[in-house]
Amino acid sequence: MAELDISTKNCIVEKQGKVLVVTLARVEAKNALTPAMLIGMYKAWRLLDSDDELICAVLTGKGDTFCAGMDLKAGPEGGENAEEIQQLMQEVPDLHWQALLRHNQPMKPVILAVEGYALAGGTEILQGTDLRVAAEDATLGITEVQRGLFPLGGSTIRLRRQIPYCLAAEMLLLGRHVTAQEALRFGLINKVVPHGQALAEAMKMAAQLCENGPLSVKAITKSLRENGHWLSEKEALANEEVIGWGVFSSNDAKEGMRAFKEKRKPVFTGT
């Protein structure tokens, strides 16, 4: 993989073919969030949107923990090097929310690979991703309530829409930890794998995505992003039709059908 110059001290951004790999890298503090980490993630998601060669991204953490959330020792001000993010936030006021996939999610899929703990902000980021793999010993949780804090990353809205209400309320109000097996049963993640295999499995998913029609992947992701619970079914279906017909009229659609007829693998060009 080739490391990109948008990488920061605590966020490594690499490109492997058509996949952008984003790694939270602060092992000594269980990958707790820092300004440098937020800046790296923000830049990664904007690159994912702007680079036509990229099909998807994989988000993971270095070491045995995905992310322990906000650095409680540093507080909301962010601690060391916080001045850089403060300067950037004058230009992009919601930079931190974009980084955490609360606002302005990229219009391409993000696959999450979780090892160990994904607590507080770690599970809040999870809810902004599309496909999720967790190691069998992973632990998820929205624990802000136990520290007298509020989960501003969107969990009081998103979590109840992604799993049953009572389970979401239990996680939010009690701060209860959830095992990988429970998260799979709730439908909060897609797959549980052996310890140490989450990233490898996420990369397999990414490879499968990259074999599909790039226009199809992007359009389906756009429809998932824009046609949520806030729209009536009638409005959502009308929007879906506008998004979908553009794909049907593409060269890739013709190639896909031709390849099926000829019993071969399609060669998509993204046009």
CORWO-V498353 format. One record per pair of residues at least 4 apart in sequence whose ideal C-beta (glycine too) atoms are under 8 Angstrom apart, sorted by the first residue. I is the first residue (numbers start at 1). GAP is how many residues later the second one is. D is the distance in Angstrom with one decimal. If there is no record, write none. Layout:
I & GAP & D
I & GAP & D
//
This chain:
1 & 13 & 4.0
1 & 14 & 6.7
1 & 15 & 4.4
1 & 20 & 6.1
2 & 12 & 6.2
2 & 13 & 5.3
2 & 14 & 7.7
3 & 4 & 5.6
3 & 9 & 6.3
3 & 10 & 7.1
3 & 11 & 5.1
4 & 9 & 4.8
4 & 10 & 6.5
4 & 11 & 6.0
4 & 43 & 7.5
6 & 7 & 5.3
6 & 34 & 6.7
6 & 37 & 4.2
6 & 38 & 6.6
6 & 41 & 6.4
7 & 4 & 6.4
7 & 5 & 5.1
7 & 6 & 4.8
7 & 7 & 7.8
7 & 33 & 6.1
8 & 28 & 4.1
8 & 29 & 6.9
8 & 31 & 5.4
8 & 32 & 3.9
9 & 16 & 8.0
9 & 25 & 7.7
9 & 27 & 4.3
9 & 72 & 7.5
10 & 14 & 6.8
10 & 15 & 5.5
10 & 16 & 4.5
10 & 21 & 7.9
10 & 24 & 4.9
10 & 26 & 4.4
10 & 27 & 4.1
10 & 30 & 6.9
11 & 11 & 6.7
11 & 12 & 7.1
11 & 13 & 6.2
11 & 14 & 6.4
11 & 25 & 6.5
11 & 26 & 4.7
11 & 27 & 8.0
11 & 28 & 7.3
11 & 29 & 2.6
11 & 30 & 5.8
11 & 33 & 7.3
12 & 9 & 8.0
12 & 10 & 7.5
12 & 11 & 4.3
12 & 13 & 5.1
12 & 28 & 7.6
12 & 50 & 7.5
13 & 7 & 6.8
13 & 8 & 7.4
13 & 9 & 5.5
13 & 10 & 7.8
13 & 27 & 6.0
13 & 30 & 7.1
13 & 31 & 4.7
13 & 34 & 7.5
14 & 6 & 7.5
14 & 7 & 4.6
14 & 8 & 8.0
14 & 9 & 7.4
15 & 4 & 7.4
15 & 5 & 5.9
15 & 6 & 7.4
15 & 39 & 7.5
16 & 5 & 5.9
16 & 187 & 7.8
17 & 193 & 6.9
18 & 35 & 6.1
18 & 36 & 5.8
18 & 37 & 4.3
18 & 38 & 7.5
18 & 192 & 4.7
19 & 35 & 7.2
19 & 36 & 6.8
19 & 37 & 6.0
19 & 38 & 6.9
19 & 39 & 6.1
19 & 184 & 7.2
19 & 187 & 4.5
19 & 188 & 7.7
19 & 191 & 6.7
20 & 24 & 6.2
20 & 27 & 6.7
20 & 28 & 5.3
20 & 31 & 7.8
20 & 34 & 5.3
20 & 36 & 7.5
20 & 37 & 4.2
20 & 38 & 7.4
21 & 36 & 7.3
21 & 37 & 5.0
21 & 39 & 7.4
21 & 182 & 7.9
22 & 18 & 7.3
22 & 19 & 6.3
22 & 22 & 4.7
22 & 35 & 6.0
22 & 36 & 7.1
22 & 37 & 4.9
22 & 38 & 7.4
23 & 36 & 8.0
23 & 37 & 5.5
23 & 38 & 6.8
23 & 39 & 5.4
24 & 7 & 4.2
24 & 13 & 5.9
24 & 35 & 7.8
24 & 36 & 7.3
24 & 37 & 4.4
24 & 38 & 6.5
24 & 42 & 7.1
24 & 43 & 5.6
25 & 6 & 7.2
25 & 12 & 8.0
25 & 36 & 7.8
25 & 37 & 4.5
26 & 4 & 7.7
26 & 5 & 4.9
26 & 6 & 6.3
26 & 8 & 6.4
26 & 11 & 6.7
26 & 36 & 7.7
27 & 4 & 6.9
27 & 35 & 5.4
27 & 36 & 4.0
27 & 38 & 7.7
29 & 39 & 7.3
29 & 42 & 6.4
30 & 33 & 8.0
30 & 35 & 4.3
30 & 37 & 7.5
30 & 38 & 3.9
30 & 86 & 8.0
30 & 87 & 6.6
31 & 6 & 7.7
31 & 30 & 4.5
31 & 31 & 6.8
31 & 32 & 7.1
31 & 34 & 5.5
31 & 35 & 6.5
31 & 36 & 4.6
31 & 37 & 6.4
31 & 91 & 7.8
32 & 35 & 7.2
32 & 36 & 4.8
32 & 37 & 6.5
32 & 38 & 6.7
32 & 39 & 4.1
32 & 40 & 7.8
33 & 4 & 5.4
33 & 5 & 6.4
33 & 34 & 6.9
33 & 36 & 6.5
33 & 37 & 5.3
33 & 38 & 6.2
33 & 88 & 5.5
34 & 4 & 7.2
34 & 37 & 6.3
34 & 40 & 7.5
34 & 44 & 6.6
34 & 45 & 6.9
34 & 46 & 7.3
34 & 47 & 7.4
35 & 4 & 6.2
35 & 43 & 4.5
35 & 44 & 7.8
35 & 45 & 8.0
35 & 46 & 5.5
35 & 47 & 4.9
35 & 49 & 5.9
35 & 50 & 3.7
35 & 51 & 8.0
36 & 4 & 6.4
36 & 45 & 5.9
36 & 48 & 7.4
37 & 4 & 6.4
37 & 62 & 7.8
38 & 4 & 6.2
38 & 47 & 6.0
38 & 57 & 6.8
38 & 58 & 5.2
38 & 61 & 4.1
38 & 62 & 7.4
39 & 4 & 6.4
39 & 45 & 6.6
39 & 46 & 5.9
39 & 49 & 6.4
39 & 56 & 7.5
39 & 60 & 7.3
40 & 4 & 6.2
40 & 59 & 8.0
41 & 4 & 6.5
41 & 18 & 7.9
41 & 58 & 4.0
41 & 59 & 7.3
42 & 4 & 6.6
42 & 46 & 7.9
42 & 50 & 7.4
42 & 53 & 5.2
42 & 54 & 7.9
42 & 56 & 5.2
42 & 57 & 4.2
43 & 4 & 6.2
44 & 4 & 6.4
44 & 13 & 6.8
45 & 4 & 6.8
45 & 12 & 7.5
45 & 53 & 6.5
45 & 54 & 7.3
45 & 56 & 7.3
45 & 59 & 7.5
45 & 60 & 7.5
45 & 61 & 4.7
45 & 65 & 7.9
46 & 4 & 6.3
46 & 52 & 7.8
46 & 60 & 7.8
47 & 4 & 5.5
47 & 7 & 7.4
48 & 6 & 5.5
48 & 8 & 7.8
48 & 9 & 5.1
48 & 58 & 4.4
48 & 60 & 5.4
48 & 62 & 7.7
49 & 57 & 4.8
49 & 58 & 5.9
49 & 59 & 6.9
52 & 218 & 6.8
54 & 54 & 6.6
55 & 53 & 6.5
55 & 54 & 7.8
55 & 151 & 7.6
55 & 154 & 5.7
55 & 155 & 4.8
55 & 159 & 5.7
55 & 162 & 6.1
56 & 52 & 5.5
56 & 53 & 4.4
56 & 54 & 7.0
56 & 55 & 6.3
56 & 150 & 5.4
56 & 153 & 4.9
56 & 154 & 7.2
56 & 161 & 7.2
57 & 49 & 7.1
57 & 51 & 6.9
57 & 52 & 7.4
57 & 53 & 4.9
57 & 54 & 7.0
58 & 52 & 7.8
58 & 53 & 4.8
58 & 54 & 7.8
58 & 55 & 6.2
58 & 141 & 7.2
58 & 144 & 4.8
58 & 145 & 6.2
58 & 148 & 5.4
59 & 51 & 5.9
59 & 52 & 7.1
59 & 53 & 5.2
59 & 54 & 7.1
59 & 66 & 7.2
59 & 70 & 6.5
60 & 6 & 6.9
60 & 52 & 7.4
60 & 53 & 4.1
60 & 54 & 7.7
60 & 55 & 7.6
60 & 138 & 7.0
60 & 139 & 5.0
60 & 142 & 6.8
61 & 4 & 5.9
61 & 5 & 3.9
61 & 6 & 5.6
61 & 53 & 7.6
61 & 54 & 6.6
61 & 55 & 7.7
63 & 52 & 7.7
63 & 53 & 7.7
64 & 51 & 5.7
64 & 52 & 4.5
65 & 50 & 6.9
65 & 51 & 4.1
65 & 52 & 4.9
66 & 47 & 7.7
66 & 48 & 4.5
66 & 49 & 6.0
66 & 50 & 6.2
66 & 51 & 6.7
66 & 52 & 4.4
66 & 56 & 5.3
66 & 72 & 7.5
67 & 50 & 7.7
67 & 51 & 5.9
67 & 52 & 7.5
67 & 54 & 6.2
67 & 55 & 3.4
67 & 58 & 6.6
68 & 49 & 5.8
68 & 51 & 5.4
68 & 52 & 7.1
68 & 54 & 6.3
69 & 50 & 5.3
69 & 51 & 2.8
69 & 52 & 3.7
69 & 53 & 5.5
69 & 55 & 7.7
69 & 74 & 7.3
69 & 75 & 7.8
70 & 4 & 8.0
70 & 6 & 7.0
70 & 50 & 6.4
70 & 51 & 5.5
71 & 4 & 7.7
71 & 7 & 7.6
71 & 8 & 6.1
72 & 75 & 6.7
73 & 6 & 7.3
74 & 4 & 5.8
74 & 5 & 2.9
74 & 6 & 7.4
74 & 8 & 7.8
75 & 4 & 7.3
77 & 5 & 5.6
78 & 4 & 3.5
78 & 7 & 6.3
81 & 4 & 7.9
82 & 4 & 6.1
83 & 4 & 6.3
84 & 4 & 6.5
85 & 4 & 5.9
85 & 10 & 6.8
85 & 11 & 7.2
86 & 4 & 7.3
87 & 4 & 7.9
88 & 4 & 6.1
88 & 7 & 5.6
89 & 4 & 5.7
89 & 6 & 5.1
89 & 7 & 7.2
92 & 6 & 7.0
94 & 4 & 5.8
94 & 8 & 8.0
94 & 9 & 5.0
94 & 10 & 7.6
95 & 4 & 6.3
96 & 4 & 6.4
97 & 5 & 4.0
97 & 6 & 4.2
97 & 7 & 7.9
97 & 56 & 7.7
98 & 4 & 7.4
98 & 5 & 5.0
98 & 6 & 4.7
100 & 21 & 6.5
100 & 24 & 6.2
100 & 25 & 5.4
100 & 28 & 6.9
100 & 53 & 5.2
101 & 4 & 5.4
101 & 9 & 6.9
101 & 24 & 5.8
101 & 26 & 7.7
101 & 27 & 2.6
101 & 28 & 6.7
102 & 22 & 7.5
102 & 26 & 6.4
102 & 51 & 5.4
102 & 52 & 4.6
105 & 5 & 7.6
105 & 23 & 5.8
105 & 120 & 5.8
106 & 4 & 6.6
107 & 111 & 6.1
107 & 114 & 5.6
107 & 115 & 5.1
107 & 118 & 6.4
108 & 109 & 7.1
108 & 110 & 6.0
108 & 113 & 5.8
109 & 21 & 4.4
109 & 22 & 6.4
109 & 100 & 6.2
109 & 108 & 6.6
109 & 112 & 5.4
110 & 18 & 7.3
110 & 19 & 4.5
110 & 20 & 5.6
110 & 21 & 7.9
111 & 18 & 6.7
111 & 19 & 6.8
111 & 20 & 4.5
111 & 21 & 7.5
111 & 22 & 7.2
111 & 91 & 4.7
111 & 94 & 5.3
111 & 95 & 5.7
111 & 98 & 7.8
112 & 13 & 7.5
112 & 14 & 5.7
112 & 17 & 4.1
112 & 19 & 7.1
112 & 20 & 4.6
112 & 21 & 6.8
112 & 90 & 7.0
113 & 20 & 5.2
113 & 85 & 4.0
113 & 86 & 4.4
113 & 88 & 7.1
113 & 89 & 3.8
114 & 4 & 4.9
114 & 8 & 7.8
114 & 12 & 7.2
114 & 18 & 7.1
114 & 19 & 6.9
114 & 20 & 4.3
114 & 21 & 6.6
114 & 24 & 4.8
114 & 26 & 7.5
114 & 66 & 7.8
114 & 75 & 7.7
114 & 84 & 5.7
115 & 19 & 7.9
115 & 20 & 4.7
115 & 23 & 6.4
115 & 80 & 7.2
115 & 81 & 6.9
115 & 83 & 5.2
115 & 84 & 7.7
116 & 19 & 7.2
116 & 21 & 7.0
116 & 22 & 6.2
116 & 23 & 7.1
117 & 5 & 6.7
117 & 21 & 7.5
117 & 22 & 5.1
117 & 24 & 8.0
118 & 4 & 3.5
118 & 5 & 5.1
118 & 7 & 7.8
118 & 8 & 6.0
118 & 16 & 7.7
118 & 20 & 6.6
118 & 21 & 7.2
118 & 22 & 5.0
118 & 23 & 7.7
119 & 4 & 6.4
119 & 20 & 7.2
119 & 21 & 7.3
119 & 22 & 4.8
119 & 23 & 7.9
119 & 24 & 5.3
119 & 58 & 7.7
120 & 4 & 6.8
120 & 21 & 7.3
120 & 22 & 6.5
120 & 23 & 5.0
120 & 24 & 5.6
120 & 31 & 7.0
121 & 4 & 6.3
121 & 32 & 5.8
122 & 4 & 6.9
122 & 18 & 7.6
123 & 4 & 7.1
123 & 17 & 4.8
123 & 18 & 6.0
123 & 19 & 5.5
123 & 32 & 7.1
124 & 4 & 7.7
124 & 18 & 7.0
124 & 27 & 6.0
124 & 29 & 3.0
124 & 30 & 6.3
124 & 31 & 5.3
125 & 4 & 7.0
125 & 28 & 7.1
126 & 6 & 6.2
126 & 14 & 7.0
126 & 62 & 7.5
126 & 63 & 7.8
127 & 26 & 7.7
127 & 27 & 6.4
127 & 28 & 6.4
127 & 31 & 4.3
127 & 32 & 6.2
127 & 35 & 6.3
128 & 26 & 7.3
128 & 30 & 7.6
130 & 91 & 7.0
130 & 94 & 7.3
131 & 59 & 5.5
131 & 71 & 7.5
131 & 74 & 5.5
132 & 56 & 7.2
132 & 57 & 4.1
132 & 58 & 5.3
132 & 59 & 7.7
133 & 56 & 7.0
133 & 57 & 6.4
133 & 58 & 5.0
133 & 59 & 7.9
133 & 60 & 6.1
133 & 65 & 4.9
133 & 68 & 4.7
133 & 69 & 4.9
133 & 72 & 7.1
134 & 4 & 4.0
134 & 6 & 7.5
134 & 46 & 4.2
134 & 49 & 6.4
134 & 50 & 7.7
134 & 55 & 5.0
134 & 57 & 7.5
134 & 58 & 5.8
134 & 59 & 7.5
134 & 64 & 6.2
135 & 45 & 6.6
135 & 57 & 7.4
135 & 58 & 6.1
135 & 59 & 6.9
135 & 60 & 4.9
135 & 61 & 6.8
135 & 62 & 6.7
135 & 63 & 4.7
136 & 44 & 5.6
136 & 45 & 7.5
136 & 56 & 5.4
136 & 57 & 6.8
136 & 58 & 5.9
136 & 59 & 6.1
137 & 43 & 7.1
137 & 58 & 5.3
138 & 41 & 7.5
138 & 42 & 4.3
138 & 45 & 7.8
138 & 54 & 7.9
138 & 60 & 7.5
139 & 38 & 5.2
139 & 39 & 7.1
139 & 40 & 6.4
139 & 41 & 7.6
140 & 37 & 7.1
140 & 38 & 4.6
140 & 39 & 7.9
140 & 40 & 7.6
140 & 43 & 5.4
140 & 48 & 7.1
141 & 30 & 6.6
141 & 34 & 6.4
141 & 35 & 6.7
141 & 36 & 4.4
141 & 37 & 6.1
142 & 9 & 5.2
142 & 13 & 5.0
142 & 17 & 6.9
142 & 29 & 5.1
142 & 30 & 5.3
142 & 33 & 6.7
143 & 4 & 7.1
143 & 32 & 4.4
143 & 34 & 7.8
144 & 5 & 3.9
144 & 6 & 5.9
144 & 7 & 4.6
144 & 31 & 7.4
145 & 4 & 7.3
145 & 6 & 7.9
145 & 27 & 6.7
145 & 28 & 6.3
145 & 29 & 7.4
145 & 30 & 4.9
146 & 29 & 4.2
151 & 4 & 4.1
151 & 5 & 6.3
151 & 21 & 6.8
154 & 4 & 4.9
155 & 4 & 4.7
155 & 17 & 6.3
156 & 4 & 7.5
156 & 16 & 6.2
157 & 4 & 7.1
158 & 4 & 6.0
159 & 4 & 6.4
159 & 9 & 4.2
159 & 12 & 6.6
159 & 13 & 6.6
160 & 5 & 5.1
160 & 8 & 4.1
160 & 9 & 7.4
161 & 68 & 6.0
162 & 6 & 7.8
162 & 25 & 7.1
162 & 26 & 6.1
163 & 4 & 5.0
163 & 5 & 5.5
163 & 23 & 4.4
163 & 24 & 6.0
163 & 25 & 5.4
164 & 4 & 7.0
164 & 22 & 7.1
165 & 4 & 6.1
166 & 4 & 6.4
167 & 4 & 6.6
167 & 19 & 5.7
168 & 4 & 6.1
169 & 4 & 5.4
170 & 4 & 5.4
170 & 6 & 5.4
171 & 4 & 7.4
171 & 5 & 5.5
171 & 7 & 6.4
178 & 4 & 4.7
178 & 5 & 5.3
178 & 8 & 7.4
178 & 10 & 7.5
179 & 4 & 6.9
180 & 4 & 6.4
180 & 9 & 6.9
180 & 12 & 4.7
181 & 4 & 6.5
181 & 11 & 6.3
182 & 4 & 6.2
183 & 5 & 4.3
183 & 6 & 4.6
184 & 4 & 7.6
184 & 5 & 5.5
184 & 6 & 7.8
184 & 7 & 7.3
184 & 8 & 5.2
191 & 10 & 6.3
193 & 4 & 4.2
193 & 5 & 5.8
193 & 7 & 7.8
193 & 8 & 4.8
197 & 4 & 5.7
198 & 4 & 6.3
199 & 4 & 6.3
200 & 4 & 6.7
201 & 4 & 6.8
202 & 4 & 6.4
203 & 4 & 6.4
204 & 4 & 6.6
205 & 4 & 6.4
206 & 4 & 6.4
207 & 4 & 7.0
208 & 4 & 7.4
209 & 8 & 6.0
211 & 54 & 8.0
212 & 4 & 6.0
212 & 5 & 5.4
212 & 56 & 7.9
213 & 4 & 6.6
213 & 34 & 7.5
213 & 37 & 8.0
213 & 39 & 4.6
213 & 40 & 7.4
213 & 43 & 6.0
213 & 53 & 7.4
213 & 55 & 5.0
214 & 4 & 6.3
214 & 38 & 7.3
214 & 54 & 6.0
214 & 56 & 4.5
215 & 4 & 6.0
215 & 31 & 7.7
215 & 32 & 5.2
215 & 35 & 5.3
215 & 37 & 5.3
215 & 38 & 7.9
215 & 53 & 7.9
215 & 55 & 6.2
215 & 56 & 7.8
216 & 4 & 6.1
216 & 31 & 5.5
216 & 36 & 7.2
217 & 4 & 6.3
218 & 4 & 6.3
219 & 4 & 6.5
219 & 24 & 5.1
219 & 25 & 6.5
219 & 27 & 6.7
219 & 28 & 4.9
220 & 4 & 6.4
221 & 4 & 6.3
222 & 4 & 6.0
222 & 21 & 5.6
223 & 4 & 5.4
223 & 16 & 7.2
223 & 17 & 5.2
223 & 20 & 5.0
223 & 21 & 7.3
226 & 13 & 6.2
226 & 17 & 7.8
227 & 4 & 5.8
227 & 8 & 7.9
227 & 9 & 3.9
227 & 12 & 5.3
227 & 13 & 5.9
228 & 8 & 7.9
231 & 4 & 4.3
231 & 5 & 4.5
231 & 8 & 7.3
232 & 4 & 6.9
233 & 4 & 6.1
234 & 4 & 6.5
235 & 4 & 6.4
236 & 4 & 6.2
237 & 4 & 6.6
238 & 4 & 7.0
239 & 4 & 6.5
240 & 4 & 5.8
241 & 4 & 6.2
242 & 4 & 7.6
243 & 4 & 7.6
244 & 4 & 6.5
245 & 4 & 6.4
246 & 4 & 7.0
247 & 5 & 7.6
247 & 6 & 6.1
248 & 5 & 5.3
249 & 4 & 7.0
250 & 4 & 7.4
250 & 21 & 6.4
251 & 4 & 6.1
251 & 18 & 6.2
251 & 20 & 4.7
252 & 4 & 6.1
252 & 14 & 7.7
252 & 16 & 4.7
252 & 17 & 6.5
252 & 18 & 6.7
252 & 19 & 6.7
253 & 4 & 6.6
254 & 4 & 6.1
255 & 4 & 6.0
255 & 11 & 5.2
255 & 12 & 6.4
255 & 13 & 6.3
255 & 14 & 7.4
256 & 4 & 6.6
256 & 10 & 4.8
256 & 12 & 7.4
257 & 4 & 6.6
258 & 4 & 6.2
258 & 8 & 7.7
259 & 5 & 5.2
259 & 6 & 6.4
259 & 7 & 3.7
259 & 8 & 7.4
260 & 6 & 7.8
//
